[in-house]
Amino acid sequence: MPIMKKLIMALAVMTALVVAPIASATTVECTTSQYGGAVCGVTTDEVTVTHETVDAGIGDWQLTSVIMILGLSAIVATGFYKLSYRWYILD
């Protein structure tokens, strides 16, 4: 990827990350007067974010089963590799 393309993408991502929280926390209110003029004002809402750990329902047995499946698939892949390599030499 060319340097200029990376720079433009990084600038776009940084702009989105900086502007998104501000845009979501502001409210534009416009009032019209009797003579047809409009007065608009921007108010900023106070946003408090709390980070809490939630129970996702993932137990220890699921982690163990994932590790066992990965290990078993590695053993099977190694076996297929050894068999195919042996057959390649015998042909």
C-alpha positions, 0 to 999 in steps of 0.5 A: 500500500503506498504511503499516501494511501496509508496517510489518508486512511489514518487521517480518516480514521483519526477524524472519525474517532475524534468527531464521533463522540462529539457529534453524538453528544450534541443537540441542535435546537432552533427557534423561529421568531415572529418575523421569520428568523431562526436562532439555533443553539447547540447544547452538549449533553453530559455522557457518563460511561461506566465499564463493568464486567458482565458474565458472558456465560463462557465456562472453563469447559468450553475453553478446554474443549477449544484447546483440545480441538485445536490440538487434535486438529494439529495432530491430524494435520501433521499426520496428513502431512507425514502420510502425503510426504511419505507417499510422494517419496514412494511414487 
